[in-house]
Amino acid sequence: MRTAASLPLAFYHLIGGLVGRLIYLFSKRFANTLRTNLARGGMSVSPWKVAAETGKGAFELLIAWGRPPAGVSRLVKGCTGWEHVEHALQAGQGIVFVTPHLGGFDIAGRYLSSRLPVPLTAMYRPPKLQWLEPLMNAGRVRGNGRTAPATAAGVRQLFKTLRQGEPLIILPDQAPAEGGGVWAPFFGRPAYTMTLLARLALSTDAKVLMFYGERLSFGRGFHVHIVPMAEAFSGEAEQDAARLNHAVEQLIQQCPSQYLWSYNRYKVPAGVAAPDGVK
């Protein structure tokens, strides 16, 4: 992986774009999920373009996990909103960085880690392919990077990390397991949405900052965008989940072709009762 990661970003974007489009052509499940979610979101962006961007994102992981941290960070050519991070650090607040599966989220996270004076812990869901987990952790636990699994022990680690004044990264757009979420609208349709983020923010007075790494054209790199969450959490689970999803929607609308529309965001997790009107 380290050897492969030395190849230019433009090469991976070229190959990834081609592979993404080939999967779109030959995988009915991938294509149908992508088109259905785009339609539900009211997006006019071409599914063909989205498929290419999805492929680019997959191949970027070779660089994000295999290239030295400093080399990954140099791929970010600009950052908007870093002053929000500085204000939180000066106030002694913990920070919860929140990014959906949008653009180069792993590379953007590595960039944030490189600029912070303290370790940055990323929560992750252990992959179904067990052999992939140690590889993923080896790529992320470098420099200032740390990881915490989405387990009971990992959640306790997240609360401890924030209380120590250290920041976290959470991806909010995966369906949590039973008991870890509530139903809330996401582009007009109920999606099972995590409640952990609101609990972390409210119990530790942490600053919630939304961010994503916009993928620039022709392999030129990335631009990181950071914005505070517009509405504070209230402590009411359904309301907070709706606020979180709305904040995620606002990010996606800035760069819709680079979102992972092929993910089944509206699935009903095992053991969870479907909301009224959804099978």
C-alpha positions as CSV (number, residue, x, y, z in Angstrom):
1,M,0.0,0.0,0.0
2,R,2.8,2.4,0.8
3,T,4.4,1.7,-2.6
4,A,1.1,2.3,-4.4
5,A,0.4,5.4,-2.4
6,S,3.4,7.1,-3.9
7,L,1.6,7.4,-7.3
8,P,0.1,10.8,-8.3
9,L,-3.4,11.7,-7.0
10,A,-4.4,12.4,-10.6
11,F,-3.7,8.8,-11.6
12,Y,-6.0,7.5,-8.9
13,H,-8.7,9.9,-9.8
14,L,-8.4,8.7,-13.5
15,I,-8.5,5.0,-12.6
16,G,-11.1,5.5,-9.8
17,G,-13.4,7.5,-12.1
18,L,-13.3,4.7,-14.7
19,V,-13.9,1.9,-12.2
20,G,-16.8,3.8,-10.6
21,R,-18.5,4.1,-14.0
22,L,-17.9,0.5,-14.9
23,I,-19.5,-0.6,-11.6
24,Y,-22.4,1.7,-12.4
25,L,-22.8,0.0,-15.8
26,F,-22.6,-3.6,-14.6
27,S,-24.0,-3.5,-11.0
28,K,-27.8,-3.0,-11.0
29,R,-27.9,-2.8,-7.2
30,F,-25.3,0.0,-7.2
31,A,-26.9,1.9,-10.0
32,N,-30.4,1.6,-8.6
33,T,-29.5,2.7,-5.1
34,L,-27.5,5.6,-6.5
35,R,-30.3,6.8,-8.8
36,T,-33.1,6.3,-6.2
37,N,-31.2,8.3,-3.5
38,L,-30.4,11.1,-5.9
39,A,-34.1,11.3,-6.8
40,R,-35.2,11.3,-3.1
41,G,-32.7,14.1,-2.5
42,G,-34.1,16.1,-5.4
43,M,-30.6,16.3,-6.9
44,S,-30.2,17.1,-10.6
45,V,-26.6,16.0,-10.7
46,S,-25.8,13.2,-13.3
47,P,-25.6,9.7,-11.8
48,W,-22.7,9.1,-14.2
49,K,-20.7,11.8,-12.6
50,V,-21.6,10.6,-9.1
51,A,-20.4,7.1,-10.0
52,A,-17.1,8.5,-11.1
53,E,-16.7,10.5,-7.9
54,T,-17.5,7.5,-5.8
55,G,-14.8,5.5,-7.6
56,K,-12.3,8.3,-7.0
57,G,-13.1,8.3,-3.3
58,A,-12.5,4.6,-3.0
59,F,-9.0,4.8,-4.7
60,E,-8.1,7.8,-2.5
61,L,-8.0,5.5,0.5
62,L,-4.7,4.1,-0.8
63,I,-3.2,7.5,-0.4
64,A,-5.0,8.4,2.8
65,W,-3.9,5.2,4.6
66,G,-0.6,4.5,2.8
67,R,1.2,7.9,2.3
68,P,3.1,9.6,5.2
69,P,0.8,12.0,7.1
70,A,2.7,15.1,5.9
71,G,2.3,13.9,2.3
72,V,-1.4,13.4,2.7
73,S,-1.8,16.9,4.3
74,R,0.0,18.6,1.4
75,L,-2.8,17.4,-0.9
76,V,-5.1,20.0,0.7
77,K,-4.6,23.2,-1.2
78,G,-6.8,25.5,1.0
79,C,-9.0,25.7,4.0
80,T,-12.0,27.8,4.7
81,G,-13.2,28.3,8.3
82,W,-10.1,27.3,10.4
83,E,-10.8,30.3,12.6
84,H,-13.7,28.3,14.2
85,V,-11.2,25.7,15.3
86,E,-8.9,28.3,16.7
87,H,-11.7,29.9,18.7
88,A,-12.7,26.6,20.3
89,L,-9.1,25.8,21.1
90,Q,-8.5,29.2,22.7
91,A,-11.7,28.7,24.8
92,G,-10.5,25.3,26.0
93,Q,-13.5,23.5,24.4
94,G,-13.5,20.0,23.1
95,I,-14.4,19.8,19.4
96,V,-16.5,17.3,17.6
97,F,-15.7,17.5,13.9
98,V,-18.6,16.1,11.8
99,T,-18.2,15.0,8.2
100,P,-20.6,12.9,6.1
101,H,-19.2,10.6,3.3
102,L,-18.6,13.6,1.2
103,G,-15.5,14.3,-0.9
104,G,-12.2,13.2,0.4
105,F,-13.3,12.8,4.1
106,D,-10.3,10.6,5.1
107,I,-7.8,13.0,3.6
108,A,-9.6,16.0,5.1
109,G,-9.4,14.4,8.5
110,R,-5.7,13.8,8.1
111,Y,-5.3,17.5,7.3
112,L,-7.2,18.5,10.4
113,S,-5.0,16.2,12.5
114,S,-1.8,17.7,11.1
115,R,-2.8,21.2,12.2
116,L,-4.1,20.4,15.7
117,P,-1.8,20.7,18.7
118,V,-3.4,17.6,20.3
119,P,-4.4,14.1,19.1
120,L,-7.5,13.7,17.0
121,T,-9.7,10.6,17.6
122,A,-11.9,9.3,14.8
123,M,-14.8,7.0,15.6
124,Y,-15.2,4.2,13.1
125,R,-17.5,1.2,12.5
126,P,-15.6,-2.0,12.3
127,P,-15.8,-3.2,8.7
128,K,-17.6,-6.5,7.8
129,L,-14.3,-7.7,6.2
130,Q,-12.3,-8.4,9.3
131,W,-8.9,-8.3,7.5
132,L,-9.6,-4.7,6.6
133,E,-9.9,-3.4,10.2
134,P,-6.1,-3.6,11.1
135,L,-5.2,-2.1,7.7
136,M,-7.6,0.8,8.2
137,N,-6.4,1.4,11.7
138,A,-2.7,1.3,10.7
139,G,-3.5,3.9,8.1
140,R,-5.3,6.2,10.5
141,V,-3.4,5.8,13.8
142,R,-0.3,7.8,12.7
143,G,1.0,11.2,13.7
144,N,-1.8,12.9,15.7
145,G,-4.4,10.3,14.6
146,R,-6.3,8.0,17.0
147,T,-9.3,5.7,16.5
148,A,-12.2,4.5,18.6
149,P,-14.6,1.7,17.5
150,A,-18.3,2.2,17.5
151,T,-18.7,-0.1,20.5
152,A,-19.6,0.5,24.2
153,A,-15.9,0.7,25.1
154,G,-15.3,3.0,22.1
155,V,-18.1,5.4,23.2
156,R,-16.6,5.6,26.7
157,Q,-13.3,6.5,25.1
158,L,-15.0,9.3,23.1
159,F,-16.5,10.9,26.3
160,K,-13.1,10.7,28.0
161,T,-11.3,12.2,25.1
162,L,-13.7,15.2,24.9
163,R,-13.5,15.8,28.7
164,Q,-9.7,16.0,28.3
165,G,-10.1,18.8,25.8
166,E,-9.2,16.7,22.8
167,P,-11.2,16.6,19.5
168,L,-13.1,13.9,17.7
169,I,-14.2,13.1,14.2
170,I,-17.6,11.4,13.7
171,L,-19.3,10.4,10.4
172,P,-23.0,11.0,11.1
173,D,-24.6,9.4,8.0
174,Q,-24.4,5.7,8.8
175,A,-27.4,3.9,10.2
176,P,-26.5,3.1,13.9
177,A,-27.3,-0.3,15.5
178,E,-30.5,-0.9,17.4
179,G,-30.9,1.5,20.3
180,G,-28.3,4.0,19.0
181,G,-30.6,6.2,17.0
182,V,-34.1,7.6,16.2
183,W,-36.0,8.2,13.0
184,A,-35.5,11.6,11.6
185,P,-36.1,13.2,8.1
186,F,-33.1,13.1,5.7
187,F,-34.0,14.7,2.3
188,G,-37.7,14.2,3.1
189,R,-37.6,10.6,4.1
190,P,-37.1,8.9,7.5
191,A,-33.6,7.7,8.2
192,Y,-32.4,6.0,11.3
193,T,-30.0,8.6,12.8
194,M,-27.5,8.5,15.6
195,T,-28.2,10.1,19.0
196,L,-24.6,9.8,20.2
197,L,-23.3,13.0,18.7
198,A,-25.9,15.2,20.5
199,R,-25.1,13.4,23.8
200,L,-21.4,13.9,23.4
201,A,-21.8,17.6,22.6
202,L,-24.3,18.3,25.4
203,S,-22.6,16.4,28.2
204,T,-19.1,17.9,27.5
205,D,-20.0,21.4,26.1
206,A,-18.0,20.6,23.0
207,K,-18.1,22.7,19.9
208,V,-19.7,21.0,16.9
209,L,-18.0,21.8,13.6
210,M,-19.2,20.4,10.2
211,F,-16.5,19.9,7.6
212,Y,-15.7,18.2,4.3
213,G,-12.9,17.9,1.8
214,E,-14.0,19.1,-1.6
215,R,-12.3,17.1,-4.4
216,L,-10.7,19.5,-6.9
217,S,-10.8,18.7,-10.6
218,F,-8.0,17.1,-12.6
219,G,-6.3,15.6,-9.5
220,R,-5.3,19.1,-8.2
221,G,-6.0,18.1,-4.6
222,F,-8.7,19.2,-2.1
223,H,-10.2,22.2,-0.3
224,V,-11.4,21.8,3.2
225,H,-14.5,23.6,4.3
226,I,-15.3,24.1,8.1
227,V,-18.6,25.6,9.4
228,P,-20.2,25.6,12.8
229,M,-23.4,23.7,13.2
230,A,-26.1,26.3,12.7
231,E,-28.5,25.1,15.5
232,A,-27.4,23.9,18.9
233,F,-28.7,20.6,20.2
234,S,-31.6,20.7,22.6
235,G,-31.5,17.4,24.4
236,E,-34.6,16.1,22.7
237,A,-33.6,13.1,20.7
238,E,-35.9,13.4,17.6
239,Q,-35.4,17.1,17.4
240,D,-31.6,16.8,17.6
241,A,-31.5,14.0,15.0
242,A,-33.5,16.2,12.6
243,R,-31.1,19.2,13.2
244,L,-28.1,16.9,12.6
245,N,-29.6,15.6,9.3
246,H,-30.4,19.1,8.2
247,A,-26.8,20.2,8.8
248,V,-25.6,17.2,6.8
249,E,-28.0,18.1,4.0
250,Q,-26.6,21.6,3.8
251,L,-23.1,20.3,3.3
252,I,-24.1,17.8,0.7
253,Q,-26.0,20.5,-1.3
254,Q,-22.7,22.4,-1.6
255,C,-21.1,19.5,-3.5
256,P,-23.8,16.9,-4.3
257,S,-21.8,15.0,-6.9
258,Q,-19.2,14.0,-4.3
259,Y,-21.6,12.4,-1.8
260,L,-21.8,8.6,-1.4
261,W,-25.3,8.3,-2.8
262,S,-24.8,4.6,-3.3
263,Y,-25.0,3.9,0.4
264,N,-28.4,2.7,1.6
265,R,-29.0,5.5,4.1
266,Y,-32.7,4.6,4.5
267,K,-32.2,1.0,5.6
268,V,-34.0,-0.4,8.7
269,P,-31.4,-1.8,11.0
270,A,-31.9,-5.3,12.5
271,G,-34.2,-5.1,15.5
272,V,-35.4,-1.6,14.8
273,A,-39.1,-1.0,14.0
274,A,-39.7,0.8,10.8
275,P,-41.4,4.1,11.0
276,D,-45.0,4.4,9.8
277,G,-45.4,4.2,6.1
278,V,-41.9,2.6,5.5
279,K,-41.5,-1.1,4.9
